[in-house]
C-alpha cells in the first residue's frame, strides 16, 4: 500500500499499521455509497489520516480528493481495529467510519475512474466488501460501535 508524506503509518519487518478514516452517504432508501476497487469488489471512500489531522477532517479531505465534492461528517458509526492481509503484506488498521452528507450532486466515478455504486447491506454481504467487519454497522444514525477482529471475544456497542 502506497502512502503519502505525513500519513499516520508505521511499517516494520513484522507488519504494518495504518490509522484510517472511511465514510459513506446513505440514500433515502438506506442504500450505502461505495466505490469499485482493485483490492475488493467494493470499498468505502476513505484513506489514511495525516499527522496533526483529525479523522473527521481526513474524511472531508478524502471525499474532496476522490470525488471532488464537499461533505460534512454528521455521525460516527464505528471504530474498527482489524487486520488486513494482501499479497506479501500484513496490516493492522484502526478505521473510524463516518456517516457524511453533501448538498451537491455526486459524480458517476471517482477522480481515478472507479465507479460509484449504491448497495444495500444485504448486497454487500454477498460480495467482496472491505472492510467486511463494518458491513453490519452500515445503517444511518446508528449508535457508534467498536469492532475488533483480532480477538473474537471482544467488541461492543458504546
Secondary structure per residue as TSV (DSSP state, phi and psi in degrees):
chain	resnum	aa	ss	phi	psi
A	1	X	-	360.0	121.5
A	2	X	-	-73.1	145.1
A	3	X	-	-135.2	161.0
A	4	X	-	-103.4	164.2
A	5	X	T	-55.5	142.3
A	6	X	T	73.5	1.2
A	7	X	B	-64.6	141.1
A	8	X	-	-81.9	89.5
A	9	X	E	-140.2	138.8
A	10	X	E	-127.2	121.1
A	11	X	E	-109.8	126.6
A	12	X	E	-130.1	172.3
A	13	X	T	-72.0	-19.8
A	14	X	T	-96.9	-3.8
A	15	X	E	146.4	-179.3
A	16	X	E	-134.4	161.7
A	17	X	E	-131.3	140.6
A	18	X	E	-130.5	143.0
A	19	X	E	-110.6	118.1
A	20	X	E	-128.8	159.3
A	21	X	E	-124.5	141.6
A	22	X	E	-135.2	157.1
A	23	X	E	-151.5	160.7
A	24	X	E	-148.4	160.8
A	25	X	-	-114.2	140.3
A	26	X	B	-104.6	136.6
A	27	X	-	-85.4	-178.9
A	28	X	T	-63.3	-21.5
A	29	X	T	-96.6	1.5
A	30	X	-	90.6	3.9
A	31	X	-	-69.9	156.0
A	32	X	E	-110.9	133.9
A	33	X	E	-79.2	123.4
A	34	X	E	-135.0	173.7
A	35	X	E	-134.5	151.1
A	36	X	E	-67.9	161.7
A	37	X	-	-153.6	161.1
A	38	X	S	-85.4	-13.9
A	39	X	S	-100.1	-13.6
A	40	X	S	-160.2	172.3
A	41	X	S	-59.9	-49.0
A	42	X	E	-144.0	153.8
A	43	X	E	-139.3	166.2
A	44	X	-	-80.6	156.4
A	45	X	E	-75.5	134.3
A	46	X	E	164.7	-172.4
A	47	X	E	178.6	-168.7
A	48	X	E	-72.3	143.6
A	49	X	-	-81.2	141.5
A	50	X	B	-95.3	155.5
A	51	X	T	-55.7	135.1
A	52	X	T	68.8	23.4
A	53	X	-	-125.8	136.3
A	54	X	-	-77.3	159.9
A	55	X	H	-63.2	-37.1
A	56	X	H	-64.4	-41.0
A	57	X	H	-66.5	-37.2
A	58	X	H	-62.7	-40.6
A	59	X	H	-70.7	-33.0
A	60	X	H	-62.2	-45.5
A	61	X	H	-61.9	-43.6
A	62	X	H	-63.1	-42.3
A	63	X	H	-64.5	-38.4
A	64	X	H	-64.0	-46.8
A	65	X	H	-67.9	-42.6
A	66	X	H	-85.1	-33.1
A	67	X	H	-118.0	-14.4
A	68	X	S	73.2	24.3
A	69	X	-	-124.3	153.6
A	70	X	-	-92.2	134.9
A	71	X	-	-128.1	163.4
A	72	X	E	-123.7	122.0
A	73	X	E	-68.2	129.0
A	74	X	E	-117.4	-14.4
A	75	X	E	-162.7	133.6
A	76	X	E	-85.0	121.5
A	77	X	E	-92.9	-38.8
A	78	X	E	-163.2	156.0
A	79	X	E	-120.0	121.6
A	80	X	E	-114.0	130.8
A	81	X	E	-113.9	103.7
A	82	X	E	-144.2	167.2
A	83	X	E	-99.6	142.5
A	84	X	E	-127.2	129.5
A	85	X	E	-121.8	121.7
A	86	X	E	-123.2	166.7
A	87	X	T	-49.9	123.1
A	88	X	T	67.9	11.3
A	89	X	E	-143.8	143.0
A	90	X	E	-126.6	132.4
A	91	X	E	-127.3	137.8
A	92	X	E	-103.2	134.8
A	93	X	E	-131.8	146.1
A	94	X	E	-112.8	121.4
A	95	X	E	-121.4	126.0
A	96	X	E	-97.9	121.7
A	97	X	E	-102.6	123.2
A	98	X	E	-114.0	143.8
A	99	X	E	-86.2	129.6
A	100	X	E	-125.0	164.2
A	101	X	E	-137.6	160.3
A	102	X	-	-145.0	156.9
A	103	X	S	-106.4	2.4
A	104	X	S	-107.4	159.2
A	105	X	-	-69.2	141.0
A	106	X	-	-87.0	145.7
A	107	X	-	-73.3	169.7
A	108	X	S	-80.6	-24.4
A	109	X	B	-137.1	164.2
A	110	X	-	-76.2	173.2
A	111	X	T	-63.3	-21.9
A	112	X	T	-90.6	-1.2
A	113	X	S	94.2	1.4
A	114	X	-	-73.2	141.8
A	115	X	B	-76.8	143.2
A	116	X	E	-91.7	137.1
A	117	X	E	-133.7	152.9
A	118	X	E	-109.0	122.8
A	119	X	E	-129.0	146.7
A	120	X	-	-83.1	160.9
A	121	X	H	-57.3	-35.5
A	122	X	H	-65.2	-39.7
A	123	X	H	-66.5	-40.7
A	124	X	H	-63.3	-34.9
A	125	X	H	-67.0	-18.6
A	126	X	T	-99.1	-2.0
A	127	X	S	-127.5	175.1
A	128	X	-	-80.1	92.2
A	129	X	E	-107.1	131.4
A	130	X	E	-126.0	138.3
A	131	X	S	-79.0	123.3
A	132	X	G	-57.2	-30.4
A	133	X	G	-59.8	-24.4
A	134	X	G	-88.1	-9.6
A	135	X	G	-53.8	-45.8
A	136	X	G	-68.9	-13.4
A	137	X	G	-101.6	7.1
A	138	X	-	-89.4	75.5
A	139	X	S	-137.8	137.6
A	140	X	T	-57.5	137.3
A	141	X	T	57.0	23.6
A	142	X	-	-68.5	149.5
A	143	X	-	-60.8	140.8
A	144	X	-	-59.4	145.6
A	145	X	E	-126.9	150.1
A	146	X	E	-103.6	127.5
A	147	X	E	-122.9	125.4
A	148	X	E	-130.6	126.2
A	149	X	S	-105.6	5.2
A	150	X	S	-85.1	-22.8
A	151	X	-	-139.3	104.2
A	152	X	T	-59.8	-15.1
A	153	X	T	-86.6	0.6
A	154	X	-	-133.8	145.7
A	155	X	-	149.3	121.3
A	156	X	E	-147.4	166.0
A	157	X	E	-88.5	144.8
A	158	X	-	-82.4	360.0
